[in-house]
Amino acid sequence: MANNYFQFKQFLIHQRYAAMKVTTDACLFGAWAASKIEHGEWGSIHKTVLDIGTGTGLLTLMLAQKNPSALIDAVEIEVEAAKEAADNLGKSVWQDRTKVINEDILSYKSNEQYDFIITNPPFFDNDLKSDSNQRNLAMHSEALSLDELLGSIKRLLKADGQFAILLPTHRFIEFEKKALAEEFHLKEKVLVKQTPKHTGFRSMLLFGFEKVVTLEKQLIIKENEAYTVDFIALLKDYYLYL
């Protein structure tokens, strides 16, 4: 049974009501995306960020930690999850520049477009479902399809903006085709593997409107039963025992 909280070096995630708990791949994705914002070049002093389907608020807090000028809006459709995320953000030192919005992204309106959008969406729409409606909402494309997600991102992203998404590897080809139809181009793809002997199970993807040569990498979590150098480099500022 998962713990009701997860302690990081600079913040605490309560996850009693969240359908999806803190996972290693989500933490990797948050750290990787945070570095993309950190090194991105935008005209505004404050980088504006949107977290679609924030869940516990994990990604928002990871991005806020690494990017002291970022202003982050976190949208979450599920009521209890949104309350818990707001509590997590409210107890952090970044509460003045992070905000949870309990709303469906399809109806969400913003006064301005965003420099960067991040999302760890519901993606198991062809897999077996659980008995929990809350978990199904978090894990399956019932409330939000990939087409609807891409439409929302296109509507809310600046012309020079970028978005990052975490997907199961088997859905990458399908998603890239849909993204290209919306005029998005793949800038970077990182294939995540549990060990060198395993096949990739997650893809961390970075898209923008500009057509570029795609940078392809792989990231291995463990080798010889120890965390790899690449894994540690990404998560050492977050994990307590790295």
C-alpha positions as CSV (number, residue, x, y, z in Angstrom):
1,M,0.0,0.0,0.0
2,A,1.4,3.4,-1.0
3,N,2.3,5.9,1.7
4,N,-0.1,8.9,2.2
5,Y,2.9,11.2,1.8
6,F,6.2,11.5,0.0
7,Q,9.0,13.7,1.5
8,F,11.3,15.5,-0.9
9,K,14.3,17.6,0.1
10,Q,12.4,20.9,-0.3
11,F,8.7,20.0,-0.2
12,L,6.2,17.4,1.0
13,I,3.6,15.7,-1.2
14,H,0.4,14.5,0.6
15,Q,-1.3,11.9,-1.5
16,R,-4.1,10.5,0.5
17,Y,-6.9,11.4,-2.0
18,A,-4.9,11.3,-5.2
19,A,-5.8,8.4,-7.5
20,M,-2.3,8.4,-8.8
21,K,0.5,8.4,-6.3
22,V,4.1,9.7,-6.7
23,T,6.0,7.4,-9.1
24,T,9.6,7.2,-10.1
25,D,8.8,7.9,-13.8
26,A,6.8,11.0,-12.9
27,C,9.6,12.3,-10.7
28,L,12.1,11.7,-13.6
29,F,9.8,13.5,-15.9
30,G,9.3,16.5,-13.6
31,A,13.1,16.9,-13.1
32,W,13.7,16.6,-16.8
33,A,11.0,19.1,-17.7
34,A,12.2,21.5,-15.0
35,S,15.6,21.6,-16.7
36,K,14.0,22.4,-20.0
37,I,12.3,25.4,-18.6
38,E,15.5,26.4,-16.7
39,H,17.5,26.5,-19.9
40,G,14.7,27.8,-22.2
41,E,14.8,31.3,-23.7
42,W,11.6,33.3,-23.6
43,G,11.2,37.1,-23.8
44,S,9.3,37.5,-20.5
45,I,11.1,37.9,-17.2
46,H,8.7,35.5,-15.6
47,K,8.2,32.2,-17.3
48,T,4.6,31.2,-17.4
49,V,3.8,27.5,-17.0
50,L,0.7,25.4,-17.1
51,D,0.4,22.0,-15.5
52,I,-2.5,20.0,-17.1
53,G,-3.9,17.4,-14.8
54,T,-1.7,18.2,-11.8
55,G,-2.9,15.4,-9.5
56,T,-1.0,15.9,-6.3
57,G,0.8,19.0,-7.6
58,L,4.1,17.1,-7.9
59,L,5.2,18.4,-11.2
60,T,4.2,22.0,-10.3
61,L,6.4,21.8,-7.2
62,M,9.3,20.3,-9.0
63,L,9.2,23.0,-11.7
64,A,8.8,25.7,-9.1
65,Q,11.9,24.5,-7.1
66,K,14.2,24.7,-10.1
67,N,12.7,27.8,-11.7
68,P,12.5,30.7,-9.2
69,S,10.9,33.1,-11.7
70,A,8.3,30.7,-13.0
71,L,4.6,31.4,-12.4
72,I,2.7,28.1,-12.5
73,D,-1.0,27.4,-12.9
74,A,-2.0,23.8,-12.2
75,V,-5.3,22.6,-13.6
76,E,-7.0,19.5,-12.0
77,I,-10.5,18.3,-12.9
78,E,-11.0,16.0,-9.8
79,V,-12.3,17.9,-6.8
80,E,-10.5,16.0,-4.0
81,A,-7.3,15.8,-5.9
82,A,-7.4,19.6,-6.6
83,K,-8.0,20.3,-2.8
84,E,-5.0,18.1,-1.9
85,A,-2.8,19.7,-4.6
86,A,-3.8,23.2,-3.3
87,D,-2.8,22.1,0.2
88,N,0.5,20.8,-1.0
89,L,1.3,24.0,-2.9
90,G,0.0,26.1,-0.1
91,K,2.5,24.5,2.4
92,S,5.4,25.0,0.1
93,V,7.8,28.0,0.0
94,W,6.5,28.7,-3.6
95,Q,2.9,29.3,-2.7
96,D,3.0,32.9,-4.0
97,R,3.7,31.8,-7.6
98,T,1.8,28.5,-7.8
99,K,-2.0,28.1,-8.1
100,V,-4.4,25.2,-8.4
101,I,-7.5,25.6,-10.6
102,N,-10.2,23.0,-10.2
103,E,-11.6,22.9,-13.7
104,D,-11.8,20.8,-16.9
105,I,-9.0,21.9,-19.2
106,L,-11.4,21.8,-22.1
107,S,-13.4,24.7,-20.6
108,Y,-10.4,26.4,-18.9
109,K,-9.7,30.0,-20.2
110,S,-6.6,32.0,-19.5
111,N,-6.0,35.7,-20.0
112,E,-2.6,34.9,-21.5
113,Q,-1.0,32.0,-23.3
114,Y,1.8,30.1,-21.6
115,D,5.6,29.8,-22.3
116,F,5.6,26.1,-21.2
117,I,3.0,23.4,-20.7
118,I,3.6,20.1,-18.9
119,T,1.3,17.2,-18.7
120,N,1.3,13.6,-17.4
121,P,-2.0,12.7,-19.0
122,P,-4.5,9.8,-18.6
123,F,-3.0,7.3,-21.1
124,F,-4.2,3.7,-20.6
125,D,-7.3,3.9,-22.8
126,N,-6.9,0.4,-24.3
127,D,-5.8,-1.3,-21.1
128,L,-7.8,-3.0,-18.3
129,K,-9.6,-0.6,-16.0
130,S,-9.9,-0.7,-12.2
131,D,-12.9,-0.7,-10.0
132,S,-12.2,2.8,-8.9
133,N,-13.9,5.6,-10.9
134,Q,-11.3,8.1,-9.5
135,R,-8.4,6.0,-10.7
136,N,-10.0,5.4,-14.1
137,L,-10.4,9.2,-14.5
138,A,-6.7,9.6,-13.7
139,M,-5.4,6.7,-15.8
140,H,-7.7,6.4,-18.7
141,S,-8.7,8.7,-21.6
142,E,-12.3,8.9,-20.5
143,A,-12.4,12.6,-19.5
144,L,-9.7,13.7,-21.9
145,S,-8.6,12.2,-25.2
146,L,-5.2,12.8,-26.7
147,D,-6.9,14.9,-29.5
148,E,-8.6,17.0,-26.9
149,L,-5.4,17.4,-24.9
150,L,-3.5,18.6,-28.0
151,G,-6.2,21.0,-28.9
152,S,-6.1,22.5,-25.4
153,I,-2.3,22.8,-25.6
154,K,-2.4,24.5,-29.0
155,R,-5.0,27.0,-27.7
156,L,-3.0,27.8,-24.5
157,L,0.6,27.7,-25.7
158,K,2.5,30.7,-27.0
159,A,3.9,30.6,-30.6
160,D,7.4,30.3,-29.3
161,G,6.4,28.0,-26.4
162,Q,7.1,24.3,-25.7
163,F,5.3,21.5,-24.1
164,A,6.4,18.3,-22.4
165,I,4.5,15.1,-22.1
166,L,5.1,11.7,-20.5
167,L,3.6,8.7,-22.3
168,P,3.9,4.9,-22.3
169,T,6.4,4.1,-25.1
170,H,3.8,2.1,-27.1
171,R,1.7,5.3,-27.5
172,F,4.5,7.4,-28.9
173,I,4.0,6.9,-32.6
174,E,0.2,7.5,-32.3
175,F,0.8,10.7,-30.3
176,E,3.5,12.1,-32.6
177,K,1.2,11.7,-35.6
178,K,-1.6,13.6,-33.8
179,A,0.8,16.3,-32.7
180,L,2.1,16.8,-36.2
181,A,-1.4,17.3,-37.4
182,E,-1.7,20.1,-34.9
183,E,1.6,21.6,-36.3
184,F,3.7,20.5,-33.4
185,H,7.2,19.2,-34.0
186,L,9.2,16.8,-31.8
187,K,12.3,18.6,-30.4
188,E,13.5,15.9,-28.0
189,K,12.6,12.3,-27.1
190,V,14.0,10.5,-24.0
191,L,13.3,6.7,-23.8
192,V,13.2,5.6,-20.1
193,K,14.3,2.1,-19.3
194,Q,14.3,0.3,-15.9
195,T,17.7,-1.3,-16.6
196,P,19.9,-1.8,-19.7
197,K,18.3,-5.2,-20.2
198,H,14.7,-3.9,-20.2
199,T,12.9,-2.3,-23.1
200,G,11.8,1.3,-22.8
201,F,8.5,1.7,-20.9
202,R,8.1,5.5,-20.9
203,S,8.8,8.3,-23.4
204,M,9.5,11.9,-22.2
205,L,8.7,14.1,-25.1
206,L,9.4,17.8,-25.8
207,F,7.4,19.6,-28.6
208,G,7.3,23.0,-30.1
209,F,5.9,24.7,-33.2
210,E,9.4,25.2,-34.8
211,K,10.6,22.4,-37.1
212,V,13.9,21.0,-35.9
213,V,16.0,17.9,-36.0
214,T,14.8,15.7,-33.1
215,L,17.3,14.9,-30.4
216,E,16.9,11.3,-29.2
217,K,18.3,10.0,-25.9
218,Q,17.7,7.2,-23.5
219,L,17.8,7.2,-19.7
220,I,18.3,4.1,-17.6
221,I,17.1,4.1,-14.0
222,K,19.3,1.3,-12.5
223,E,22.3,-0.7,-13.5
224,N,23.9,-3.4,-11.4
225,E,21.1,-2.7,-8.8
226,A,22.2,0.9,-8.3
227,Y,20.8,4.2,-9.6
228,T,22.7,5.3,-12.7
229,V,24.7,8.6,-12.9
230,D,22.0,10.1,-15.2
231,F,19.2,9.3,-12.8
232,I,21.1,10.7,-9.9
233,A,22.0,13.9,-11.8
234,L,18.3,14.6,-12.5
235,L,16.9,13.8,-9.1
236,K,19.7,14.6,-6.6
237,D,18.1,18.0,-5.9
238,Y,14.8,16.4,-5.1
239,Y,15.2,12.9,-3.5
240,L,16.1,12.8,0.2
241,Y,18.7,10.1,-0.1
242,L,20.6,10.9,-3.2
